[in-house]
Amino acid sequence: MSNTTTVPHLVLERFPHIARAIEIPEDIQGNTNAEHQFLFPVLMKDYRTEWEIICEEVDTGIEEGTIVFNGETGEITLTGL
């Protein structure tokens, strides 16, 4: 089973306090790309430490083959291996 997401969405998933603190505008909810574009600068500015933790996790997953990164879309697939 695999799950496709983005780094900003993983940050929200892994750090519930951040998910509670950030309100995604209603007009972009459900649009992964628009949500990514909204979340990226907020996370980089206010939650850089957590962002770096997730990036490290993603990098490790890519090396181990448990995560696939799509450079065209910015999506990552968690393969569950």
trRosetta pair geometry for C-beta under 8 A, 3 or more apart (Angstrom, degrees):
i j d omega theta_ij theta_ji phi_ij phi_ji
1 80 5.2 38 70 5 70 166
2 77 5.1 13 175 178 125 104
2 78 6.2 163 -158 80 68 53
2 79 5.0 -23 -105 -118 104 45
2 80 6.0 -135 -89 2 51 104
3 77 7.0 158 77 -156 37 58
3 78 4.6 -7 56 52 92 107
3 80 7.5 93 1 -47 90 104
4 75 5.3 15 -177 173 103 125
4 76 7.1 167 -149 86 58 38
4 77 4.8 -26 -95 -99 78 79
4 78 7.7 -164 -76 17 29 70
5 9 4.5 -130 -176 86 104 129
5 10 5.7 119 117 -55 133 83
5 13 7.4 -25 -163 -14 161 144
5 75 6.9 148 78 -155 18 81
5 76 6.0 -27 70 64 69 85
5 78 7.0 10 19 -10 108 106
6 9 4.7 92 53 9 77 104
6 10 7.0 -137 95 -7 40 87
6 32 6.3 146 -21 -180 123 101
6 35 7.8 159 40 93 141 99
6 36 4.8 -73 150 -98 171 116
6 74 5.8 26 -129 127 109 97
6 75 5.8 -71 -80 -110 75 54
6 76 6.6 122 -118 14 28 87
7 10 5.5 -54 -148 34 33 114
7 11 6.6 41 152 -25 65 99
7 51 7.5 61 152 -154 114 79
7 54 5.8 133 -163 125 85 124
7 55 6.5 29 -147 -83 135 72
7 58 6.2 -50 -102 -43 99 156
7 74 7.7 -83 8 171 95 94
7 76 6.7 81 -55 -7 68 130
8 11 5.5 -47 -153 27 36 116
8 12 6.8 33 151 -15 65 101
8 35 7.2 -171 97 132 131 85
8 36 5.4 157 31 -129 132 61
8 39 3.6 118 -178 107 144 134
8 40 5.7 -92 -66 -69 134 60
8 43 5.6 -163 -123 -9 91 151
9 12 5.7 -51 -153 36 38 111
9 13 6.3 38 149 -20 67 107
9 32 7.5 -38 -46 -143 141 90
9 35 7.1 56 -72 119 100 127
9 36 7.5 -53 -29 -85 94 81
9 39 7.5 133 -56 49 55 171
10 13 5.4 -55 -144 39 35 113
10 14 5.9 20 162 -10 70 112
10 54 5.0 143 108 -156 115 131
10 57 7.6 -155 155 82 141 130
10 58 7.3 141 59 -64 168 110
10 76 7.3 -14 -37 57 134 133
11 14 6.3 -64 -139 44 24 100
11 15 5.9 -25 175 28 64 114
11 18 6.1 -54 145 95 94 157
11 39 7.6 165 57 165 125 127
11 43 5.6 78 96 -134 169 141
11 47 6.7 117 178 119 134 137
11 50 5.6 99 -151 131 102 108
11 51 5.9 -13 -98 -94 140 60
11 54 5.0 -99 -78 -21 75 158
12 15 6.9 -78 -127 60 18 77
12 18 5.9 -122 -108 99 54 104
12 19 4.1 95 -167 -86 86 94
12 22 7.2 -96 -103 56 110 125
12 39 7.4 -75 -40 -138 118 145
13 19 7.4 82 -65 -64 25 134
14 50 7.6 171 91 -172 107 104
14 53 7.7 -147 117 107 144 117
14 54 6.2 168 37 -89 147 106
14 57 7.9 153 -82 19 165 166
15 18 4.3 46 107 9 112 114
15 19 6.9 157 94 -14 62 85
15 47 7.3 164 95 -166 158 137
15 50 5.0 -11 -43 -153 162 142
16 19 5.2 -53 -146 37 43 115
16 20 6.2 42 156 -20 71 103
17 20 5.8 -52 -148 36 31 111
17 21 6.4 28 153 -20 63 112
18 21 5.6 -61 -146 38 33 110
18 22 6.2 6 165 -2 70 112
18 43 7.4 50 -171 -111 139 91
18 47 5.4 47 -114 -108 130 159
18 50 6.2 -161 -48 99 146 167
19 22 6.7 -68 -137 45 24 92
22 39 7.0 76 157 -119 155 87
22 42 6.0 111 -121 136 130 150
24 28 6.4 -109 169 80 98 97
24 29 5.4 119 111 -87 117 82
24 35 5.6 -3 -144 -128 138 97
24 38 6.3 110 -136 99 82 147
24 39 7.3 -28 -97 -64 102 98
25 28 5.2 60 75 21 95 100
25 29 7.2 -144 95 -34 45 82
25 38 6.7 -146 15 -126 100 156
26 29 5.6 -36 -148 -2 37 120
28 31 5.1 -88 -168 48 67 115
28 34 3.8 -135 -154 128 114 127
28 35 5.7 163 136 -66 108 63
28 38 6.0 139 91 -27 158 142
29 35 7.1 67 -114 -80 36 114
30 35 7.9 143 35 -39 18 125
31 34 3.8 31 103 26 120 116
31 35 6.1 156 82 -18 63 86
32 35 5.8 -59 -144 39 26 111
32 36 6.2 32 155 -24 64 106
32 75 7.3 25 147 -90 144 107
33 36 5.6 -52 -149 33 30 115
33 37 6.5 29 154 -17 64 105
33 73 7.7 -95 -86 -164 102 81
33 74 7.7 111 -116 49 76 123
34 37 5.7 -52 -147 37 33 112
34 38 6.4 32 153 -17 64 107
35 38 5.7 -57 -149 39 32 111
35 39 5.9 23 158 -15 68 113
36 39 6.0 -61 -138 41 25 105
36 40 6.1 38 164 -38 63 105
36 74 6.2 118 -179 108 160 141
37 40 6.3 -39 -139 15 23 116
38 41 7.9 -82 179 35 26 91
38 42 7.1 6 149 -4 64 121
39 42 5.7 -75 -154 46 39 110
39 43 5.6 30 161 -19 80 114
40 43 6.2 -64 -145 39 22 105
40 44 6.2 17 162 -16 63 112
41 44 5.7 -56 -140 40 32 111
41 45 6.0 26 162 -17 66 111
42 45 6.1 -64 -148 40 25 106
42 46 5.9 -25 174 24 65 115
42 47 7.5 25 131 16 72 104
43 46 6.9 -74 -122 56 20 79
43 47 4.8 -54 -149 61 63 107
43 48 7.6 127 149 -76 62 41
43 50 7.4 -99 -161 81 98 102
43 51 4.9 123 151 -78 107 119
44 47 7.9 -10 -28 60 12 66
44 48 6.0 44 -164 -93 41 83
44 51 6.1 42 -90 -57 51 175
45 48 7.4 -122 106 -50 2 96
47 50 4.5 -34 170 42 101 116
47 51 5.8 117 110 -30 81 93
48 51 5.4 -54 -145 35 32 117
48 52 6.3 32 157 -20 66 105
49 52 5.9 -57 -152 35 29 109
49 53 6.6 33 149 -22 63 103
50 53 5.5 -48 -150 30 36 116
50 54 6.6 32 153 -14 65 103
51 54 6.1 -61 -156 38 30 106
51 55 6.3 31 150 -20 66 108
52 55 5.4 -50 -142 36 35 114
52 56 6.4 40 155 -22 64 102
53 56 5.8 -55 -155 34 29 112
53 57 6.6 30 148 -19 63 106
54 57 5.3 -51 -149 36 37 115
54 58 6.3 37 152 -19 68 103
55 58 5.6 -52 -146 37 32 111
55 59 6.2 35 153 -20 65 105
56 59 5.7 -52 -145 36 30 112
56 60 6.3 30 155 -17 63 106
57 60 5.9 -57 -150 38 28 111
57 61 6.3 29 152 -19 63 109
58 61 5.6 -56 -147 38 31 113
58 62 6.4 35 154 -22 65 102
58 67 5.7 -134 -150 132 62 164
58 69 7.1 79 172 -76 113 116
58 76 6.0 -83 -137 -118 117 161
59 62 5.8 -51 -149 32 30 112
59 63 6.5 29 152 -16 63 106
60 63 5.7 -56 -151 38 33 112
60 64 6.1 18 155 -8 67 113
61 64 5.8 -62 -139 47 30 103
61 65 7.9 -103 171 59 55 18
61 66 4.5 -89 -153 76 85 91
61 67 3.1 58 126 -1 121 120
61 76 7.9 76 92 -179 137 129
61 78 7.2 -50 -170 -118 151 75
62 65 7.8 38 -179 -70 26 27
62 67 5.1 -60 -62 81 58 99
62 68 7.4 110 -116 -104 76 25
62 69 5.8 -16 -98 -12 125 111
64 67 7.7 60 60 15 88 81
64 81 7.9 -172 131 86 95 115
65 79 7.3 -47 147 46 67 147
65 81 6.1 -35 113 67 92 154
66 78 6.9 5 150 -156 83 65
66 79 5.5 -143 -161 50 45 97
66 80 7.2 158 -158 9 91 8
66 81 4.8 -138 -106 55 77 93
67 76 5.5 -5 -173 -177 107 112
67 77 6.8 155 -157 77 55 49
67 78 5.8 -22 -103 -102 81 56
67 79 6.8 -154 -81 2 27 88
68 76 6.9 157 78 -159 46 59
68 77 4.5 -7 55 53 98 103
68 79 6.4 75 -11 -46 99 111
69 75 7.8 166 -153 92 49 43
69 76 5.2 -23 -101 -104 66 83
70 73 4.6 10 110 41 123 98
70 74 7.0 -33 85 25 81 16
70 75 4.8 8 44 60 118 84
70 76 7.3 -160 15 -80 76 33
70 77 7.3 64 -23 -16 103 99
71 74 7.5 29 -155 -73 26 45
